[in-house]
Amino acid sequence: MAMTLRCDRAPAWAQLQAAFETAGRQFDVRHAFVDDAGRFERFSQEAPHVFADLSKNLIDARTEELLLALARECGLEAHRDAMFAGEHINNTEDRAVLHTLLRAPADAAVGKKVAGELRDVHATLDAMLAYAEKVRADHTITDVVNIGIGGSDLGPQMAVLALAEFAAPGKRFHFVSNVDGHELAGVLRDLAPEHTLFLIASKTFTTAETMANALSARRWYEQSGGTDIAGHFAALTTNVEAARQFGIDTTFGFWDWVGGRYSLWSAIGLPIALAIGAEGFRRLLAGAHAMDEHFRTAPLEQNLPVRLGLLDVWYRNFHKFTSRGIAPYHSALKRLPAYLQQLEMESNGKQVDASGAPLPAGLGTSPVLWGEPGTNGQHAYFQMLHQGTDVIPLEFVAVRDAAHDLDGHHPKLLANALAQAQALMVGKLDAGGHKNFPGNRPSTFFVFEKLTPESLGAFLALYEHRVFTSGALWGINSFDQWGVELGKVLAKDIEPRLASGDIMGLDASTAGLLKRLGTQA
Ligand SMILES: O=P(O)(O)OC[C@H]1O[C@](O)(CO)[C@@H](O)[C@@H]1O
């Protein structure tokens, strides 16, 4: 199996370090634009359904050349090809990583090793989409409740909201993820069992939050007079047997080679298909597939996910930036930052390499990803982005054509996006003291012509491959998530103590808090 050479061991790493010391640290993007009339063209990139302007970033042609050399030395291309070929690059779980197969056309020329999987993908997709159309035509179902968490919630939730313009009227979508009963109770309050379809979405069908919510939903359904579990519950899972034991016969399966945070393209995407229909869902897949092909075949110099992933390495490991903001200038993309947060931070928030050896001090991995739609962020935290002491690269996502006809709004929105990126870069140094802006603050600007299933699909695949690229250079396994386990185990231990008051063996802080929160308090 092709694993990468950790990037700090590759020859180009030392050259990048030297380049950072001589030019990188002091780099001023304003001067770079003066020196290079072709900078915008050089640092912008057309990719399927997405245009990206990288020219306001703290990078020059020499640095990008070295980063590309680094990628080649580390074996990025072989690692990418190993993923597409179905090799077990998720080595700690001994699994292939084949979410790209979920969006490959039925007649795609995939390797022999995964041809059988591609047939299964399309058989399941066809069945799921047929079911989606049946439910869409059933006007007695007015409410769809997706019960799932993490990747079984964030993707469908984000995409249903993003593509609301493409949804047929007549159905409301609810997403319940938190074990906090306020969330489920708040949704159930307005529902009638005969008009509700529950989707229990869980790759493993063991996740504590989802199981607690699913049990409560079933109890509510029965107590409210519902008698047709088969007609009102469906499961989206790799664990069909557990769903059966729960009493659900309508199941749409997927496979262990689909990571939770990469699963919206699988049966987990059923809420999306219910909202935008079979054709809309296929358009989403087609957009992602177009980006997959770009990632798989474009030369690294013109490969947008690769260029972004390399910039991420440059920022994280040389500039030592610890965070990145994302500002979608489209309110339908409200949940995009939360979705990307799981994608990037669960994938690349690692401190050991793929062999389990600790990464050396200074080789930082995933930054903190966060964000809110513009223009709201401008009136909240942008102050810190413009004048704070830390430099935080920001990513703008703007859509040329609005999906509404309210006069004057869209130009105002786009003008704000452009102005903020401009202000971050150019700054203002002549006003004195509190009114000065240092400028030279980096940003990337993404443009879609329109927010469509294709452009959303392409953008999400772009991000997946960008995360793949930085993870591959760091030599980590981007496809496991052991870091979520310890808290789950400890919660199981603590739960009964809340009732019993038993603090034996607990640290003093946890014991003190348990006394306050427990029913014995
Ligand atoms: O779909 P499942 O198995 O319920 O898991 C939900 C989420 O929980 C995690 O395993 C983290 O605990 C995520 O990776 C996953 O998306």
The ligand as an ORCA input file, in Angstrom:
! r2SCAN-3c Opt
* xyz 0 1
  O     -23.044      7.378     11.796
  P     -22.648      6.973     13.158
  O     -22.044      5.604     13.210
  O     -23.824      7.083     14.100
  O     -21.532      7.949     13.668
  C     -21.779      9.323     13.795
  C     -20.509     10.097     13.931
  O     -19.795      9.670     15.069
  C     -18.401      9.665     14.818
  O     -17.983      8.354     14.724
  C     -17.648     10.373     15.897
  O     -18.041      9.928     17.153
  C     -18.273     10.376     13.476
  O     -17.122     10.034     12.809
  C     -19.530      9.962     12.799
  O     -19.828     10.779     11.700
*
